[in-house]
Amino acid sequence: MSDKIKSLDARKNASGLSVSEKRETQDHYYNVLKAVSGNSQGSIYIADLKTKKLEFISENPLLLSGLNSTEVEKLGYNFFRKYARLEDLEILRKVNIYGLKFFECLTLEEKKAHTITYDFHLKHINSVDVLVNHRITPIEIDNHGEISKVVCVVSYSLNRNAGNIRIISNTSEIYWKFNLLTEKWTEESKVTLKIREIEIIRLYLQGLKIEEIAEQLFVSPSTIKFHRSKLFERIGVKNIIEAISYVITNNLI
């Protein structure tokens, strides 16, 4: 009996799970991600922070520098070293350092409830550089409370420039913004959208124009423009693209 116990203990991995339990957990992640990625225009991957490997990558060559998932998986973290724009590598370095330091201050429950989001350029083998957004959320914590695996959702950035490092949570009314120059986090309060602003943003996301939005909401186009300009002023943006980016990045709808 003692030999069997020793054998089982030997098969435990660093997170305290047996090999079979770890495989079941991994399969669960993969099945969920396959379902999500099949209905998404972005790309999703799981990164192992211990081994620096990418374990799951959904296909989307346009967001992966023109490579397929197998090619990216073989490169692992070297994919970012090779294809990220040279001047943006510093952004990735600071995300890795200061983002992980931030998460170290959170409880186990809080770690999985927070997401770090940032933008950087990926070089494309057959086209111009693409500004992408990465949204990273921890999904596996080891026995020492350290993040061992994360899931990342990749999409086209709606911002104009690289950077824009933030940590957000759906369970909090605040978010944290990182200053690349001072290397400090600052606490910001989330903006609460008014019902009319939410309606307008949602209709813009459906591709409607001002006149069509006005028709849907039974108001005049000038009323839509009024609400839109007030929203721009409150969140500090200049156009609807920036407004949509702000709203999505900060999980306001």
Secondary structure as GFF3:
##gff-version 3
##sequence-region A 1 253
A	DSSP	alpha_helix	2	10	.	.	.	ID=ss1
A	DSSP	alpha_helix	19	37	.	.	.	ID=ss2
A	DSSP	beta_strand	43	48	.	.	.	ID=ss3
A	DSSP	beta_strand	53	57	.	.	.	ID=ss4
A	DSSP	three_ten_helix	61	63	.	.	.	ID=ss5
A	DSSP	alpha_helix	69	75	.	.	.	ID=ss6
A	DSSP	alpha_helix	78	83	.	.	.	ID=ss7
A	DSSP	three_ten_helix	86	88	.	.	.	ID=ss8
A	DSSP	alpha_helix	89	94	.	.	.	ID=ss9
A	DSSP	pi_helix	95	99	.	.	.	ID=ss10
A	DSSP	alpha_helix	100	104	.	.	.	ID=ss11
A	DSSP	alpha_helix	108	111	.	.	.	ID=ss12
A	DSSP	beta_strand	114	122	.	.	.	ID=ss13
A	DSSP	beta_strand	130	141	.	.	.	ID=ss14
A	DSSP	beta_strand	147	156	.	.	.	ID=ss15
A	DSSP	beta_strand	163	169	.	.	.	ID=ss16
A	DSSP	beta_strand	174	179	.	.	.	ID=ss17
A	DSSP	beta_strand	184	189	.	.	.	ID=ss18
A	DSSP	alpha_helix	195	205	.	.	.	ID=ss19
A	DSSP	alpha_helix	210	217	.	.	.	ID=ss20
A	DSSP	alpha_helix	221	235	.	.	.	ID=ss21
A	DSSP	alpha_helix	240	249	.	.	.	ID=ss22
###
